[in-house]
Amino acid sequence: MKPCFVLILLAAGAASRMIEKRVIGSKSCDKDRQYHVQIESVQGGKVCGGALLNTRWVITASHCAEQNVKVKLGINNDVSFLTKAASWFKGNSKKHEQIIPINQQHTFTNEESKHDIMLIRLNEDMSAKTPTISLPSGECTKLEPKAKVEIGGMGASKTGGKPVKEVRCATTVISECGENDKPDSKYASEESTVCAFKPGVESCHGDAGSAVEYEGHLHGVVVSEPTDNCVKTIVMLDICHYMEWIEKTMKEN
């Protein structure tokens, strides 16, 4: 089974060879989601996604870090091999892989708990030409049921599987959260939690922290972190609930 957010068709009476080829809706992001970031723990064992907000800041799920992590940027940039080679000779390639210490990782906290959303300050600013994703402009409102959102990631779809080498994309639909879908109250609130479901579209291990895009803007962060099978209901935190915190954190740090 191919990895990432997938569309699965189980045909009645399918032969065993078809079971390995049941992913038919997962597609390469091509030139989309060039802001995607891959986050790996330095110690190994933890892999997530994230999104570049501007030249200095990455947003992800807090459980994706909280230890020294390697942040890989520009992995889906639409640049030629020659451009990448020139960047390497100039020494700019070091900016695309940075080791980020804990003191540059900022998790949302309030008097009662911390939430599963984090801002990571880079060691070195990226080029202003590096693609980013913008925050919602104007009044920010929580995603409503039936809204179509874009998701993507590089997660593995089976236990022990490795993340794929390209960013994969899919569309899903905002839905009501079931009681078993909501994250622990220590890591979110009723107001900030959003769920999405579309038959066959799933979030897999390694996709947590990836951006939820709506009408060209960042509107959520995936917090689902399945350890075995992929999950059919994708849980995310709504960006609108954290706008003030995001702006304040970036300004003060």
C-alpha positions in Angstrom: 0.0 0.0 0.0 1.5 3.3 -1.0 2.0 5.9 1.8 0.5 9.2 2.8 -3.1 10.5 2.5 -4.7 7.8 0.4 -7.9 7.0 -1.5 -8.7 3.3 -1.1 -10.9 1.2 -3.3 -11.6 -2.3 -2.1 -13.1 -4.2 -5.1 -15.2 -7.2 -4.2 -13.4 -10.4 -5.1 -10.1 -8.6 -5.7 -7.1 -10.8 -6.0 -4.3 -10.6 -3.6 -2.2 -8.7 -6.1 -4.8 -5.9 -6.1 -4.6 -5.5 -2.3 -1.1 -4.1 -2.8 -2.3 -1.7 -5.5 -5.5 -0.4 -3.8 -4.3 3.2 -3.5 -5.7 5.1 -6.5 -6.4 8.6 -5.2 -3.1 9.6 -3.6 -1.2 11.9 -5.9 2.0 13.9 -6.0 1.6 17.5 -4.9 3.6 18.4 -7.9 4.2 22.2 -7.6 1.7 22.6 -4.7 2.7 22.7 -1.0 6.2 24.0 -1.6 6.1 25.3 1.9 6.0 21.8 3.3 8.7 21.0 6.0 9.8 17.7 7.3 10.7 17.4 11.0 12.8 14.5 12.4 14.0 14.0 15.9 17.8 14.0 16.2 17.6 10.8 18.3 15.5 9.1 15.6 12.1 7.5 15.7 9.9 10.5 15.3 9.0 12.0 11.9 6.4 14.7 11.2 5.4 17.5 8.8 5.2 21.2 9.2 4.8 24.4 7.2 7.0 27.4 6.6 5.1 30.6 7.6 7.8 33.1 6.7 11.6 33.2 6.4 12.1 32.5 10.1 9.2 30.5 11.5 7.8 26.9 11.0 4.5 25.7 12.5 3.8 22.1 13.4 2.2 19.9 16.1 4.0 20.2 19.5 4.3 16.5 19.9 6.4 16.4 16.8 9.3 18.1 18.6 9.9 19.0 22.3 13.5 17.6 21.8 16.3 18.6 19.4 15.0 18.1 15.9 16.3 18.3 12.3 14.1 20.6 10.2 14.3 20.0 6.4 13.0 22.9 4.3 12.5 23.4 0.6 12.0 19.7 0.0 9.2 20.3 -2.6 10.5 23.5 -4.1 10.1 23.8 -7.9 13.8 24.5 -8.7 16.1 22.9 -11.2 19.0 20.6 -10.3 21.4 23.4 -11.5 19.8 25.9 -9.1 20.1 23.4 -6.2 23.8 22.7 -7.1 24.6 26.4 -7.2 22.9 26.8 -3.8 25.1 24.0 -2.4 28.3 25.7 -3.6 27.3 29.0 -2.1 26.7 27.3 1.2 23.0 28.0 1.2 22.1 24.3 1.5 22.9 24.4 5.2 19.9 26.6 5.7 17.7 23.8 4.2 18.6 21.4 7.0 18.8 22.9 10.5 19.1 21.4 13.9 16.7 23.2 16.2 17.2 23.1 20.0 14.3 23.0 22.5 14.7 26.7 23.5 13.6 27.7 20.0 10.4 25.6 20.1 7.3 27.4 21.4 4.2 25.4 22.4 0.9 27.1 23.1 0.1 27.0 26.8 -2.6 28.5 29.0 -3.4 28.3 32.7 -5.0 24.9 32.3 -2.9 23.0 29.7 -0.7 23.1 26.7 -2.1 22.5 23.2 -0.6 20.4 20.4 0.6 23.2 18.3 4.1 24.7 18.1 6.1 27.4 16.4 9.7 26.7 15.7 12.2 29.5 15.2 14.9 28.7 12.7 18.6 29.2 13.3 19.1 30.9 10.0 16.5 32.8 8.0 15.5 31.3 4.7 15.6 33.2 1.5 12.7 35.5 0.9 12.1 33.6 -2.3 11.4 30.4 -0.4 7.7 29.5 -0.7 5.6 30.0 2.4 2.0 29.5 3.4 0.0 32.6 4.5 -2.2 32.9 7.6 -5.9 33.7 7.0 -6.4 37.4 6.1 -9.1 39.5 7.7 -11.5 37.9 10.1 -10.6 34.3 10.8 -13.5 31.9 11.4 -13.4 28.3 12.4 -13.8 25.8 9.5 -17.4 24.7 9.1 -18.7 21.2 8.3 -18.7 20.3 4.6 -15.8 22.7 3.8 -13.3 21.1 1.5 -9.7 21.4 2.7 -6.3 20.4 1.2 -4.0 18.1 3.2 -0.7 16.6 2.4 2.3 14.9 3.9 5.1 12.3 3.6 3.9 9.7 6.1 4.2 6.0 5.9 1.0 4.0 5.7 2.0 0.9 7.7 3.7 0.1 10.9 7.5 0.4 10.6 7.2 1.9 7.2 9.4 4.8 6.1 8.2 8.2 5.0 8.0 8.6 1.2 10.4 10.8 -0.6 7.8 13.2 -2.1 5.0 15.2 -0.7 1.6 13.7 -1.4 -1.7 15.6 -1.5 -5.4 14.9 -1.1 -8.7 16.7 -0.4 -10.9 16.0 2.5 -14.1 17.4 4.1 -14.6 19.0 7.5 -17.0 16.9 9.6 -18.2 16.6 13.2 -15.8 15.1 15.6 -16.8 11.9 17.3 -16.1 11.3 21.0 -13.2 9.0 20.2 -11.7 11.4 17.7 -11.0 14.3 20.0 -7.4 14.7 21.3 -6.8 14.6 25.1 -8.1 17.8 26.8 -4.5 18.5 27.9 -3.5 19.1 24.3 -6.5 20.9 22.8 -9.8 22.5 23.6 -13.4 21.9 22.3 -13.2 25.3 20.5 -9.9 24.6 18.7 -10.5 21.0 17.6 -11.7 20.2 14.0 -12.1 16.9 12.3 -12.3 15.9 8.6 -13.6 12.7 7.0 -13.9 11.6 3.4 -14.2 7.9 2.4 -10.8 6.5 1.7 -8.7 9.5 2.6 -6.6 8.8 5.6 -3.8 10.3 7.7 -0.8 8.1 8.4 2.2 7.9 10.7 4.4 10.8 9.9 1.7 13.1 8.6 1.1 14.9 11.9 2.1 18.6 12.0 1.3 19.0 8.3 -0.7 22.0 7.2 -4.4 22.1 6.5 -5.0 24.5 3.6 -8.3 26.2 2.9 -8.8 28.7 0.0 -5.0 29.2 -0.2 -4.4 29.9 3.5 -3.3 27.9 6.5 -6.4 27.0 8.5 -5.3 24.0 10.5 -2.5 21.7 11.7 -2.9 17.9 11.6 -2.5 16.4 15.1 -3.6 12.8 14.4 -0.7 10.5 15.1 -1.6 6.9 14.3 1.0 4.3 15.3 -0.4 1.3 13.6 -3.0 1.7 10.8 -3.8 5.0 9.2 -6.8 6.9 10.6 -10.0 7.7 8.7 -11.1 10.7 10.7 -8.3 13.3 10.6 -8.1 15.4 13.7 -6.7 18.9 13.4 -6.4 22.1 15.4 -8.0 25.2 13.9 -5.6 28.1 13.3 -8.2 30.8 14.1 -8.1 29.8 17.7 -4.4 30.6 17.9 -3.9 33.6 15.7 -3.2 36.0 18.6 -0.7 33.6 20.1 1.0 33.1 16.7 1.5 36.8 16.1 2.6 37.5 19.6 5.1 34.6 19.7 6.7 35.6 16.4 6.9 39.2 17.4 8.5 38.6 20.9 11.0 35.9 19.8 
